[in-house]
Amino acid sequence: MSKAILDIAALHKSYGATPVLKGIDMAVNENELVFIIGPSGSGKSTLLRCCNRLEEPESGSILVDGTDILRPGVDLNRLRQKIGMVFQSFNLYPHMTALGNVTLALRKVQGMEKEAAEEKGRAALARVGLAEKVNAYPNELSGGQQQRVGIARSLALEPRIVLFDEPTSALDPELVGGVLKVMRELKESGMTMVVVSHEMAFARAAADRVIFMDKGVIADQGAPEDMFGNPKHERLREFLSRIQH
């Protein structure tokens, strides 16, 4: 039995008087790729953002590698090195090269010497298929390449888990494949990943488990072949019929 890298219990989050997460319980095991699907506004992105304290939940617990990240006094900088995050918008610094963007946290957060950081940064960029773009600036890269730099930036810190929040939704359709290919390779190399995305074909092919969120709760979960091939939950059937046509 592989151990849970991420363990969430009774997680609640509201914006003002509006509850967004209503008691989420979920665990993600080592080397597992968990896909979270559901209609807009169901709380998927908020859940991911709570997992590295970009959003502060009201109650509940989130354990990452056995550490409760919500307890007072937790070292957030250290914690975020364990939890990679890849966003919908690439969040790259325009005045820095691809390598500069990837090595920034290595130097500033981990205090690594420039040479060592650059060696690690080059390896991370090579891993996402951008070895030849180390000196390119973001405006010289396609959206898909910028997103792959974003993934490399996460990988360089050697996280225990990487969270992907709609990683392809800002991309032109023809650029999506390159990002999904990198994600598939990460999965094959054993990376633990949680992905919020509308890429259903990818979820069906690559996920170990699919979680369906609706109105702030986990309404259903299971193996992709069951969730997509034989959805039992009425809201899931509705959701899938809407997006698959």
Number of C-alpha atoms within 10 A of each C-alpha: 5 9 13 19 20 24 20 20 15 14 20 22 23 15 10 7 6 8 14 21 25 17 18 18 16 15 16 21 18 19 21 20 27 26 26 25 26 23 18 11 13 19 23 28 21 20 25 20 18 18 25 23 16 11 14 15 22 13 14 15 21 26 18 22 19 12 15 15 21 20 11 7 7 12 10 12 12 11 17 19 22 19 24 25 25 23 20 17 17 19 14 20 13 12 11 15 20 31 26 21 23 29 28 20 19 22 17 10 14 15 11 16 11 13 11 12 23 21 13 22 28 21 17 26 25 15 18 23 18 20 16 10 19 19 13 15 19 23 12 14 14 13 20 23 22 23 29 27 31 26 27 31 27 24 28 24 23 17 17 20 27 22 23 23 23 18 28 25 15 16 18 12 10 8 16 19 15 17 21 18 14 17 23 17 13 19 18 12 10 12 21 23 27 23 25 23 21 18 17 17 12 16 23 19 11 18 23 17 21 24 21 22 24 21 17 22 19 22 15 16 20 15 15 23 16 14 21 18 10 10 18 12 14 10 17 22 14 11 16 18 10 10 10 8 5
